[in-house]
Amino acid sequence: MFVKPAPGLKIRDPELKDLIPDEGRNVSDDDLYWHRRLRDGDVVLVEKSNASAVAQPARNIGSEQS
């Protein structure tokens, strides 16, 4: 899951021994530490969207005309 610190907070990553950047960081989904931080409001879960990917229409090879 991807989390970032709640506004105004600095949250330490116990695994990497540093502060999570304001932009956020990918952390383990099954780590109870991060679930407690979420429950307590210390971090915010960020839904990473694939907005940078642009969908291209599929080419139907069978319908091409010469």
PQR file of N, CA, C, O and H, with PARSE charges and radii, in Angstrom:
ATOM      1  N   MET A   1       0.846  -1.171   0.000 -0.4000 1.5000
ATOM      2  CA  MET A   1       0.000   0.000   0.000 -0.0000 2.0000
ATOM      3  C   MET A   1       0.893   1.236   0.000  0.5500 1.7000
ATOM      4  O   MET A   1       2.038   1.195   0.452 -0.5500 1.4000
ATOM      5  N   PHE A   2       0.358   2.317  -0.507 -0.4000 1.5000
ATOM      6  CA  PHE A   2       1.116   3.560  -0.609 -0.0000 2.0000
ATOM      7  C   PHE A   2       0.532   4.542   0.399  0.5500 1.7000
ATOM      8  O   PHE A   2      -0.654   4.866   0.342 -0.5500 1.4000
ATOM      9  H   PHE A   2      -0.572   2.350  -0.875  0.4000 1.0000
ATOM     10  N   VAL A   3       1.369   5.014   1.321 -0.4000 1.5000
ATOM     11  CA  VAL A   3       0.914   5.938   2.361 -0.0000 2.0000
ATOM     12  C   VAL A   3       1.783   7.184   2.368  0.5500 1.7000
ATOM     13  O   VAL A   3       2.933   7.170   1.930 -0.5500 1.4000
ATOM     14  H   VAL A   3       2.333   4.750   1.366  0.4000 1.0000
ATOM     15  N   LYS A   4       1.201   8.261   2.876 -0.4000 1.5000
ATOM     16  CA  LYS A   4       1.970   9.486   3.099 -0.0000 2.0000
ATOM     17  C   LYS A   4       1.591  10.028   4.469  0.5500 1.7000
ATOM     18  O   LYS A   4       0.501   9.746   4.968 -0.5500 1.4000
ATOM     19  H   LYS A   4       0.266   8.273   3.232  0.4000 1.0000
ATOM     20  N   PRO A   5       2.479  10.802   5.079 -0.5600 1.5000
ATOM     21  CA  PRO A   5       2.172  11.334   6.410  0.2800 2.0000
ATOM     22  C   PRO A   5       0.952  12.251   6.378  0.5500 1.7000
ATOM     23  O   PRO A   5       0.726  12.965   5.401 -0.5500 1.4000
ATOM     24  N   ALA A   6       0.180  12.224   7.439 -0.4000 1.5000
ATOM     25  CA  ALA A   6      -0.933  13.160   7.567 -0.0000 2.0000
ATOM     26  C   ALA A   6      -0.350  14.570   7.627  0.5500 1.7000
ATOM     27  O   ALA A   6       0.789  14.748   8.060 -0.5500 1.4000
ATOM     28  H   ALA A   6       0.363  11.644   8.233  0.4000 1.0000
ATOM     29  N   PRO A   7      -1.119  15.576   7.197 -0.5600 1.5000
ATOM     30  CA  PRO A   7      -0.603  16.951   7.185  0.2800 2.0000
ATOM     31  C   PRO A   7      -0.035  17.368   8.539  0.5500 1.7000
ATOM     32  O   PRO A   7      -0.672  17.203   9.580 -0.5500 1.4000
ATOM     33  N   GLY A   8       1.173  17.911   8.496 -0.4000 1.5000
ATOM     34  CA  GLY A   8       1.829  18.410   9.690 -0.0000 2.0000
ATOM     35  C   GLY A   8       2.599  17.374  10.496  0.5500 1.7000
ATOM     36  O   GLY A   8       3.200  17.712  11.517 -0.5500 1.4000
ATOM     37  H   GLY A   8       1.690  18.045   7.650  0.4000 1.0000
ATOM     38  N   LEU A   9       2.592  16.116  10.055 -0.4000 1.5000
ATOM     39  CA  LEU A   9       3.275  15.063  10.810 -0.0000 2.0000
ATOM     40  C   LEU A   9       4.505  14.546  10.077  0.5500 1.7000
ATOM     41  O   LEU A   9       4.580  14.585   8.848 -0.5500 1.4000
ATOM     42  H   LEU A   9       2.105  15.842   9.226  0.4000 1.0000
ATOM     43  N   LYS A  10       5.460  14.065  10.852 -0.4000 1.5000
ATOM     44  CA  LYS A  10       6.636  13.368  10.333 -0.0000 2.0000
ATOM     45  C   LYS A  10       6.570  11.956  10.898  0.5500 1.7000
ATOM     46  O   LYS A  10       6.545  11.774  12.115 -0.5500 1.4000
ATOM     47  H   LYS A  10       5.399  14.034  11.850  0.4000 1.0000
ATOM     48  N   ILE A  11       6.543  10.966  10.032 -0.4000 1.5000
ATOM     49  CA  ILE A  11       6.388   9.578  10.462 -0.0000 2.0000
ATOM     50  C   ILE A  11       7.638   8.784  10.105  0.5500 1.7000
ATOM     51  O   ILE A  11       8.100   8.804   8.964 -0.5500 1.4000
ATOM     52  H   ILE A  11       6.563  11.113   9.043  0.4000 1.0000
ATOM     53  N   ARG A  12       8.170   8.091  11.091 -0.4000 1.5000
ATOM     54  CA  ARG A  12       9.372   7.280  10.890 -0.0000 2.0000
ATOM     55  C   ARG A  12       8.995   5.899  10.351  0.5500 1.7000
ATOM     56  O   ARG A  12       8.040   5.272  10.810 -0.5500 1.4000
ATOM     57  H   ARG A  12       7.795   8.075  12.018  0.4000 1.0000
ATOM     58  N   ASP A  13       9.771   5.443   9.365 -0.4000 1.5000
ATOM     59  CA  ASP A  13       9.629   4.093   8.830 -0.0000 2.0000
ATOM     60  C   ASP A  13      10.519   3.186   9.672  0.5500 1.7000
ATOM     61  O   ASP A  13      11.742   3.322   9.623 -0.5500 1.4000
ATOM     62  H   ASP A  13      10.546   5.952   8.992  0.4000 1.0000
ATOM     63  N   PRO A  14       9.939   2.258  10.450 -0.5600 1.5000
ATOM     64  CA  PRO A  14      10.756   1.430  11.340  0.2800 2.0000
ATOM     65  C   PRO A  14      11.662   0.457  10.593  0.5500 1.7000
ATOM     66  O   PRO A  14      12.659  -0.013  11.140 -0.5500 1.4000
ATOM     67  N   GLU A  15      11.320   0.160   9.358 -0.4000 1.5000
ATOM     68  CA  GLU A  15      12.128  -0.773   8.580 -0.0000 2.0000
ATOM     69  C   GLU A  15      13.359  -0.092   7.988  0.5500 1.7000
ATOM     70  O   GLU A  15      14.463  -0.634   8.046 -0.5500 1.4000
ATOM     71  H   GLU A  15      10.510   0.543   8.914  0.4000 1.0000
ATOM     72  N   LEU A  16      13.165   1.096   7.420 -0.4000 1.5000
ATOM     73  CA  LEU A  16      14.268   1.808   6.763 -0.0000 2.0000
ATOM     74  C   LEU A  16      14.964   2.807   7.683  0.5500 1.7000
ATOM     75  O   LEU A  16      15.999   3.367   7.321 -0.5500 1.4000
ATOM     76  H   LEU A  16      12.269   1.537   7.373  0.4000 1.0000
ATOM     77  N   LYS A  17      14.405   3.033   8.865 -0.4000 1.5000
ATOM     78  CA  LYS A  17      15.003   3.928   9.869 -0.0000 2.0000
ATOM     79  C   LYS A  17      15.140   5.368   9.381  0.5500 1.7000
ATOM     80  O   LYS A  17      16.117   6.049   9.693 -0.5500 1.4000
ATOM     81  H   LYS A  17      13.564   2.578   9.159  0.4000 1.0000
ATOM     82  N   ASP A  18      14.149   5.824   8.610 -0.4000 1.5000
ATOM     83  CA  ASP A  18      14.138   7.218   8.173 -0.0000 2.0000
ATOM     84  C   ASP A  18      12.706   7.726   8.181  0.5500 1.7000
ATOM     85  O   ASP A  18      11.774   6.980   8.480 -0.5500 1.4000
ATOM     86  H   ASP A  18      13.356   5.270   8.357  0.4000 1.0000
ATOM     87  N   LEU A  19      12.537   9.002   7.851 -0.4000 1.5000
ATOM     88  CA  LEU A  19      11.199   9.587   7.796 -0.0000 2.0000
ATOM     89  C   LEU A  19      10.588   9.334   6.429  0.5500 1.7000
ATOM     90  O   LEU A  19      11.278   9.363   5.410 -0.5500 1.4000
ATOM     91  H   LEU A  19      13.294   9.609   7.607  0.4000 1.0000
ATOM     92  N   ILE A  20       9.292   9.087   6.420 -0.4000 1.5000
ATOM     93  CA  ILE A  20       8.589   8.923   5.152 -0.0000 2.0000
ATOM     94  C   ILE A  20       8.527  10.282   4.472  0.5500 1.7000
ATOM     95  O   ILE A  20       8.165  11.269   5.113 -0.5500 1.4000
ATOM     96  H   ILE A  20       8.732   9.063   7.248  0.4000 1.0000
ATOM     97  N   PRO A  21       8.873  10.359   3.183 -0.5600 1.5000
ATOM     98  CA  PRO A  21       8.793  11.643   2.492  0.2800 2.0000
ATOM     99  C   PRO A  21       7.346  12.146   2.419  0.5500 1.7000
ATOM    100  O   PRO A  21       6.401  11.359   2.474 -0.5500 1.4000
ATOM    101  N   ASP A  22       7.191  13.458   2.296 -0.4000 1.5000
ATOM    102  CA  ASP A  22       5.851  14.047   2.199 -0.0000 2.0000
ATOM    103  C   ASP A  22       5.087  13.516   0.993  0.5500 1.7000
ATOM    104  O   ASP A  22       3.856  13.500   0.995 -0.5500 1.4000
ATOM    105  H   ASP A  22       7.959  14.098   2.251  0.4000 1.0000
ATOM    106  N   GLU A  23       5.813  13.079  -0.042 -0.4000 1.5000
ATOM    107  CA  GLU A  23       5.180  12.537  -1.244 -0.0000 2.0000
ATOM    108  C   GLU A  23       4.640  11.135  -1.007  0.5500 1.7000
ATOM    109  O   GLU A  23       3.803  10.655  -1.772 -0.5500 1.4000
ATOM    110  H   GLU A  23       6.813  13.092  -0.043  0.4000 1.0000
ATOM    111  N   GLY A  24       5.112  10.475   0.043 -0.4000 1.5000
ATOM    112  CA  GLY A  24       4.635   9.145   0.383 -0.0000 2.0000
ATOM    113  C   GLY A  24       5.629   8.054   0.044  0.5500 1.7000
ATOM    114  O   GLY A  24       6.686   8.298  -0.537 -0.5500 1.4000
ATOM    115  H   GLY A  24       5.792  10.865   0.664  0.4000 1.0000
ATOM    116  N   ARG A  25       5.257   6.842   0.427 -0.4000 1.5000
ATOM    117  CA  ARG A  25       6.133   5.684   0.212 -0.0000 2.0000
ATOM    118  C   ARG A  25       5.280   4.419   0.163  0.5500 1.7000
ATOM    119  O   ARG A  25       4.236   4.328   0.809 -0.5500 1.4000
ATOM    120  H   ARG A  25       4.398   6.643   0.899  0.4000 1.0000
ATOM    121  N   ASN A  26       5.741   3.461  -0.606 -0.4000 1.5000
ATOM    122  CA  ASN A  26       5.109   2.155  -0.654 -0.0000 2.0000
ATOM    123  C   ASN A  26       5.577   1.348   0.554  0.5500 1.7000
ATOM    124  O   ASN A  26       6.779   1.207   0.781 -0.5500 1.4000
ATOM    125  H   ASN A  26       6.589   3.535  -1.130  0.4000 1.0000
ATOM    126  N   VAL A  27       4.625   0.817   1.332 -0.4000 1.5000
ATOM    127  CA  VAL A  27       4.952   0.042   2.527 -0.0000 2.0000
ATOM    128  C   VAL A  27       4.222  -1.297   2.465  0.5500 1.7000
ATOM    129  O   VAL A  27       3.339  -1.498   1.632 -0.5500 1.4000
ATOM    130  H   VAL A  27       3.649   0.932   1.147  0.4000 1.0000
ATOM    131  N   SER A  28       4.596  -2.188   3.340 -0.4000 1.5000
ATOM    132  CA  SER A  28       4.033  -3.539   3.363 -0.0000 2.0000
ATOM    133  C   SER A  28       2.549  -3.519   3.731  0.5500 1.7000
ATOM    134  O   SER A  28       2.147  -2.863   4.692 -0.5500 1.4000
ATOM    135  H   SER A  28       5.313  -2.025   4.017  0.4000 1.0000
ATOM    136  N   ASP A  29       1.742  -4.243   2.958 -0.4000 1.5000
ATOM    137  CA  ASP A  29       0.303  -4.329   3.217 -0.0000 2.0000
ATOM    138  C   ASP A  29      -0.021  -5.082   4.501  0.5500 1.7000
ATOM    139  O   ASP A  29      -1.037  -4.805   5.139 -0.5500 1.4000
ATOM    140  H   ASP A  29       2.068  -4.777   2.178  0.4000 1.0000
ATOM    141  N   ASP A  30       0.821  -6.024   4.883 -0.4000 1.5000
ATOM    142  CA  ASP A  30       0.498  -6.880   6.018 -0.0000 2.0000
ATOM    143  C   ASP A  30       1.229  -6.504   7.307  0.5500 1.7000
ATOM    144  O   ASP A  30       1.255  -7.291   8.253 -0.5500 1.4000
ATOM    145  H   ASP A  30       1.645  -6.249   4.365  0.4000 1.0000
ATOM    146  N   ASP A  31       1.819  -5.318   7.353 -0.4000 1.5000
ATOM    147  CA  ASP A  31       2.540  -4.869   8.547 -0.0000 2.0000
ATOM    148  C   ASP A  31       1.563  -4.160   9.489  0.5500 1.7000
ATOM    149  O   ASP A  31       0.960  -3.151   9.125 -0.5500 1.4000
ATOM    150  H   ASP A  31       1.798  -4.678   6.584  0.4000 1.0000
ATOM    151  N   LEU A  32       1.415  -4.695  10.692 -0.4000 1.5000
ATOM    152  CA  LEU A  32       0.475  -4.117  11.658 -0.0000 2.0000
ATOM    153  C   LEU A  32       0.841  -2.696  12.052  0.5500 1.7000
ATOM    154  O   LEU A  32      -0.039  -1.906  12.397 -0.5500 1.4000
ATOM    155  H   LEU A  32       1.905  -5.515  10.988  0.4000 1.0000
ATOM    156  N   TYR A  33       2.127  -2.356  12.007 -0.4000 1.5000
ATOM    157  CA  TYR A  33       2.558  -0.993  12.323 -0.0000 2.0000
ATOM    158  C   TYR A  33       1.837   0.005  11.426  0.5500 1.7000
ATOM    159  O   TYR A  33       1.323   1.011  11.914 -0.5500 1.4000
ATOM    160  H   TYR A  33       2.841  -2.997  11.727  0.4000 1.0000
ATOM    161  N   TRP A  34       1.792  -0.254  10.129 -0.4000 1.5000
ATOM    162  CA  TRP A  34       1.171   0.684   9.187 -0.0000 2.0000
ATOM    163  C   TRP A  34      -0.345   0.699   9.332  0.5500 1.7000
ATOM    164  O   TRP A  34      -0.973   1.739   9.133 -0.5500 1.4000
ATOM    165  H   TRP A  34       2.210  -1.071   9.732  0.4000 1.0000
ATOM    166  N   HIS A  35      -0.938  -0.430   9.674 -0.4000 1.5000
ATOM    167  CA  HIS A  35      -2.384  -0.447   9.910 -0.0000 2.0000
ATOM    168  C   HIS A  35      -2.737   0.373  11.157  0.5500 1.7000
ATOM    169  O   HIS A  35      -3.771   1.040  11.190 -0.5500 1.4000
ATOM    170  H   HIS A  35      -0.429  -1.275   9.837  0.4000 1.0000
ATOM    171  N   ARG A  36      -1.881   0.322  12.173 -0.4000 1.5000
ATOM    172  CA  ARG A  36      -2.107   1.171  13.361 -0.0000 2.0000
ATOM    173  C   ARG A  36      -1.950   2.642  13.015  0.5500 1.7000
ATOM    174  O   ARG A  36      -2.740   3.468  13.472 -0.5500 1.4000
ATOM    175  H   ARG A  36      -1.041  -0.219  12.146  0.4000 1.0000
ATOM    176  N   ARG A  37      -0.951   2.985  12.220 -0.4000 1.5000
ATOM    177  CA  ARG A  37      -0.752   4.386  11.816 -0.0000 2.0000
ATOM    178  C   ARG A  37      -1.968   4.878  11.033  0.5500 1.7000
ATOM    179  O   ARG A  37      -2.414   6.009  11.226 -0.5500 1.4000
ATOM    180  H   ARG A  37      -0.309   2.314  11.848  0.4000 1.0000
ATOM    181  N   LEU A  38      -2.509   4.032  10.146 -0.4000 1.5000
ATOM    182  CA  LEU A  38      -3.716   4.408   9.397 -0.0000 2.0000
ATOM    183  C   LEU A  38      -4.896   4.616  10.345  0.5500 1.7000
ATOM    184  O   LEU A  38      -5.602   5.620  10.255 -0.5500 1.4000
ATOM    185  H   LEU A  38      -2.148   3.113   9.989  0.4000 1.0000
ATOM    186  N   ARG A  39      -5.104   3.670  11.246 -0.4000 1.5000
ATOM    187  CA  ARG A  39      -6.229   3.742  12.184 -0.0000 2.0000
ATOM    188  C   ARG A  39      -6.151   4.985  13.056  0.5500 1.7000
ATOM    189  O   ARG A  39      -7.168   5.614  13.348 -0.5500 1.4000
ATOM    190  H   ARG A  39      -4.530   2.854  11.320  0.4000 1.0000
ATOM    191  N   ASP A  40      -4.929   5.339  13.472 -0.4000 1.5000
ATOM    192  CA  ASP A  40      -4.736   6.497  14.344 -0.0000 2.0000
ATOM    193  C   ASP A  40      -4.731   7.823  13.589  0.5500 1.7000
ATOM    194  O   ASP A  40      -4.734   8.886  14.210 -0.5500 1.4000
ATOM    195  H   ASP A  40      -4.103   4.828  13.235  0.4000 1.0000
ATOM    196  N   GLY A  41      -4.722   7.774  12.253 -0.4000 1.5000
ATOM    197  CA  GLY A  41      -4.734   9.002  11.466 -0.0000 2.0000
ATOM    198  C   GLY A  41      -3.367   9.626  11.271  0.5500 1.7000
ATOM    199  O   GLY A  41      -3.265  10.774  10.837 -0.5500 1.4000
ATOM    200  H   GLY A  41      -4.719   6.910  11.748  0.4000 1.0000
ATOM    201  N   ASP A  42      -2.307   8.879  11.589 -0.4000 1.5000
ATOM    202  CA  ASP A  42      -0.949   9.409  11.426 -0.0000 2.0000
ATOM    203  C   ASP A  42      -0.493   9.402   9.972  0.5500 1.7000
ATOM    204  O   ASP A  42       0.330  10.225   9.572 -0.5500 1.4000
ATOM    205  H   ASP A  42      -2.390   7.947  11.942  0.4000 1.0000
ATOM    206  N   VAL A  43      -1.027   8.472   9.181 -0.4000 1.5000
ATOM    207  CA  VAL A  43      -0.717   8.419   7.753 -0.0000 2.0000
ATOM    208  C   VAL A  43      -2.023   8.365   6.976  0.5500 1.7000
ATOM    209  O   VAL A  43      -3.078   8.033   7.516 -0.5500 1.4000
ATOM    210  H   VAL A  43      -1.696   7.803   9.507  0.4000 1.0000
ATOM    211  N   VAL A  44      -1.925   8.701   5.693 -0.4000 1.5000
ATOM    212  CA  VAL A  44      -3.078   8.710   4.803 -0.0000 2.0000
ATOM    213  C   VAL A  44      -2.813   7.718   3.685  0.5500 1.7000
ATOM    214  O   VAL A  44      -1.735   7.726   3.090 -0.5500 1.4000
ATOM    215  H   VAL A  44      -1.068   8.971   5.254  0.4000 1.0000
ATOM    216  N   LEU A  45      -3.781   6.868   3.395 -0.4000 1.5000
ATOM    217  CA  LEU A  45      -3.667   5.916   2.304 -0.0000 2.0000
ATOM    218  C   LEU A  45      -3.868   6.651   0.988  0.5500 1.7000
ATOM    219  O   LEU A  45      -4.841   7.385   0.819 -0.5500 1.4000
ATOM    220  H   LEU A  45      -4.657   6.862   3.879  0.4000 1.0000
ATOM    221  N   VAL A  46      -2.945   6.450   0.061 -0.4000 1.5000
ATOM    222  CA  VAL A  46      -3.012   7.125  -1.236 -0.0000 2.0000
ATOM    223  C   VAL A  46      -3.312   6.086  -2.297  0.5500 1.7000
ATOM    224  O   VAL A  46      -2.593   5.096  -2.436 -0.5500 1.4000
ATOM    225  H   VAL A  46      -2.154   5.854   0.198  0.4000 1.0000
ATOM    226  N   GLU A  47      -4.377   6.319  -3.041 -0.4000 1.5000
ATOM    227  CA  GLU A  47      -4.705   5.442  -4.160 -0.0000 2.0000
ATOM    228  C   GLU A  47      -3.907   5.906  -5.358  0.5500 1.7000
ATOM    229  O   GLU A  47      -4.145   6.991  -5.889 -0.5500 1.4000
ATOM    230  H   GLU A  47      -4.960   7.123  -2.928  0.4000 1.0000
ATOM    231  N   LYS A  48      -2.963   5.089  -5.786 -0.4000 1.5000
ATOM    232  CA  LYS A  48      -2.125   5.444  -6.932 -0.0000 2.0000
ATOM    233  C   LYS A  48      -2.904   5.135  -8.205  0.5500 1.7000
ATOM    234  O   LYS A  48      -3.203   3.976  -8.492 -0.5500 1.4000
ATOM    235  H   LYS A  48      -2.769   4.208  -5.356  0.4000 1.0000
ATOM    236  N   SER A  49      -3.231   6.175  -8.965 -0.4000 1.5000
ATOM    237  CA  SER A  49      -3.934   5.969 -10.228 -0.0000 2.0000
ATOM    238  C   SER A  49      -2.922   5.900 -11.354  0.5500 1.7000
ATOM    239  O   SER A  49      -1.825   6.452 -11.261 -0.5500 1.4000
ATOM    240  H   SER A  49      -2.988   7.117  -8.732  0.4000 1.0000
ATOM    241  N   ASN A  50      -3.296   5.234 -12.390 -0.4000 1.5000
ATOM    242  CA  ASN A  50      -2.419   5.086 -13.540 -0.0000 2.0000
ATOM    243  C   ASN A  50      -2.780   6.163 -14.557  0.5500 1.7000
ATOM    244  O   ASN A  50      -3.003   5.866 -15.731 -0.5500 1.4000
ATOM    245  H   ASN A  50      -4.187   4.785 -12.466  0.4000 1.0000
ATOM    246  N   ALA A  51      -2.837   7.417 -14.103 -0.4000 1.5000
ATOM    247  CA  ALA A  51      -3.265   8.529 -14.950 -0.0000 2.0000
ATOM    248  C   ALA A  51      -2.257   8.846 -16.039  0.5500 1.7000
ATOM    249  O   ALA A  51      -2.621   9.414 -17.068 -0.5500 1.4000
ATOM    250  H   ALA A  51      -2.656   7.658 -13.150  0.4000 1.0000
ATOM    251  N   SER A  52      -1.001   8.491 -15.833 -0.4000 1.5000
ATOM    252  CA  SER A  52       0.010   8.818 -16.832 -0.0000 2.0000
ATOM    253  C   SER A  52      -0.053   7.886 -18.036  0.5500 1.7000
ATOM    254  O   SER A  52       0.488   8.202 -19.096 -0.5500 1.4000
ATOM    255  H   SER A  52      -0.705   8.030 -14.997  0.4000 1.0000
ATOM    256  N   ALA A  53      -0.707   6.751 -17.880 -0.4000 1.5000
ATOM    257  CA  ALA A  53      -0.820   5.821 -19.003 -0.0000 2.0000
ATOM    258  C   ALA A  53      -1.963   6.273 -19.905  0.5500 1.7000
ATOM    259  O   ALA A  53      -3.063   6.563 -19.434 -0.5500 1.4000
ATOM    260  H   ALA A  53      -1.146   6.495 -17.019  0.4000 1.0000
ATOM    261  N   VAL A  54      -1.697   6.327 -21.176 -0.4000 1.5000
ATOM    262  CA  VAL A  54      -2.707   6.743 -22.140 -0.0000 2.0000
ATOM    263  C   VAL A  54      -3.190   5.513 -22.890  0.5500 1.7000
ATOM    264  O   VAL A  54      -2.391   4.772 -23.463 -0.5500 1.4000
ATOM    265  H   VAL A  54      -0.804   6.091 -21.559  0.4000 1.0000
ATOM    266  N   ALA A  55      -4.487   5.301 -22.883 -0.4000 1.5000
ATOM    267  CA  ALA A  55      -5.043   4.139 -23.571 -0.0000 2.0000
ATOM    268  C   ALA A  55      -5.020   4.372 -25.073  0.5500 1.7000
ATOM    269  O   ALA A  55      -5.415   5.433 -25.558 -0.5500 1.4000
ATOM    270  H   ALA A  55      -5.136   5.903 -22.418  0.4000 1.0000
ATOM    271  N   GLN A  56      -4.560   3.383 -25.787 -0.4000 1.5000
ATOM    272  CA  GLN A  56      -4.543   3.426 -27.243 -0.0000 2.0000
ATOM    273  C   GLN A  56      -5.618   2.471 -27.752  0.5500 1.7000
ATOM    274  O   GLN A  56      -5.759   1.369 -27.222 -0.5500 1.4000
ATOM    275  H   GLN A  56      -4.239   2.522 -25.394  0.4000 1.0000
ATOM    276  N   PRO A  57      -6.382   2.874 -28.774 -0.5600 1.5000
ATOM    277  CA  PRO A  57      -7.398   1.972 -29.311  0.2800 2.0000
ATOM    278  C   PRO A  57      -6.745   0.733 -29.921  0.5500 1.7000
ATOM    279  O   PRO A  57      -5.678   0.808 -30.530 -0.5500 1.4000
ATOM    280  N   ALA A  58      -7.404  -0.391 -29.743 -0.4000 1.5000
ATOM    281  CA  ALA A  58      -6.878  -1.641 -30.296 -0.0000 2.0000
ATOM    282  C   ALA A  58      -7.035  -1.642 -31.812  0.5500 1.7000
ATOM    283  O   ALA A  58      -8.013  -1.121 -32.349 -0.5500 1.4000
ATOM    284  H   ALA A  58      -8.270  -0.452 -29.248  0.4000 1.0000
ATOM    285  N   ARG A  59      -6.071  -2.225 -32.481 -0.4000 1.5000
ATOM    286  CA  ARG A  59      -6.129  -2.346 -33.937 -0.0000 2.0000
ATOM    287  C   ARG A  59      -6.751  -3.672 -34.289  0.5500 1.7000
ATOM    288  O   ARG A  59      -6.290  -4.716 -33.829 -0.5500 1.4000
ATOM    289  H   ARG A  59      -5.277  -2.648 -32.045  0.4000 1.0000
ATOM    290  N   ASN A  60      -7.781  -3.649 -35.092 -0.4000 1.5000
ATOM    291  CA  ASN A  60      -8.429  -4.871 -35.544 -0.0000 2.0000
ATOM    292  C   ASN A  60      -7.798  -5.265 -36.869  0.5500 1.7000
ATOM    293  O   ASN A  60      -8.127  -4.703 -37.914 -0.5500 1.4000
ATOM    294  H   ASN A  60      -8.156  -2.801 -35.466  0.4000 1.0000
ATOM    295  N   ILE A  61      -6.908  -6.215 -36.824 -0.4000 1.5000
ATOM    296  CA  ILE A  61      -6.143  -6.600 -38.013 -0.0000 2.0000
ATOM    297  C   ILE A  61      -7.039  -7.198 -39.081  0.5500 1.7000
ATOM    298  O   ILE A  61      -6.772  -7.024 -40.270 -0.5500 1.4000
ATOM    299  H   ILE A  61      -6.640  -6.671 -35.976  0.4000 1.0000
ATOM    300  N   GLY A  62      -8.091  -7.895 -38.692 -0.4000 1.5000
ATOM    301  CA  GLY A  62      -8.962  -8.553 -39.661 -0.0000 2.0000
ATOM    302  C   GLY A  62      -9.789  -7.588 -40.491  0.5500 1.7000
ATOM    303  O   GLY A  62     -10.277  -7.977 -41.552 -0.5500 1.4000
ATOM    304  H   GLY A  62      -8.307  -8.037 -37.726  0.4000 1.0000
ATOM    305  N   SER A  63      -9.969  -6.348 -40.057 -0.4000 1.5000
ATOM    306  CA  SER A  63     -10.836  -5.422 -40.786 -0.0000 2.0000
ATOM    307  C   SER A  63     -10.059  -4.414 -41.620  0.5500 1.7000
ATOM    308  O   SER A  63     -10.659  -3.508 -42.199 -0.5500 1.4000
ATOM    309  H   SER A  63      -9.573  -6.033 -39.195  0.4000 1.0000
ATOM    310  N   GLU A  64      -8.740  -4.550 -41.695 -0.4000 1.5000
ATOM    311  CA  GLU A  64      -7.953  -3.611 -42.495 -0.0000 2.0000
ATOM    312  C   GLU A  64      -8.235  -3.819 -43.976  0.5500 1.7000
ATOM    313  O   GLU A  64      -8.329  -4.948 -44.457 -0.5500 1.4000
ATOM    314  H   GLU A  64      -8.253  -5.286 -41.224  0.4000 1.0000
ATOM    315  N   GLN A  65      -8.365  -2.717 -44.679 -0.4000 1.5000
ATOM    316  CA  GLN A  65      -8.591  -2.785 -46.121 -0.0000 2.0000
ATOM    317  C   GLN A  65      -7.348  -2.319 -46.839  0.5500 1.7000
ATOM    318  O   GLN A  65      -6.675  -1.397 -46.380 -0.5500 1.4000
ATOM    319  H   GLN A  65      -8.289  -1.799 -44.288  0.4000 1.0000
ATOM    320  N   SER A  66      -7.032  -2.946 -47.965 -0.4000 1.5000
ATOM    321  CA  SER A  66      -5.841  -2.582 -48.729 -0.0000 2.0000
ATOM    322  C   SER A  66      -6.136  -1.510 -49.730  0.5500 1.7000
ATOM    323  O   SER A  66      -5.242  -1.084 -50.461 -0.5500 1.4000
ATOM    324  H   SER A  66      -7.579  -3.695 -48.338  0.4000 1.0000
TER
END
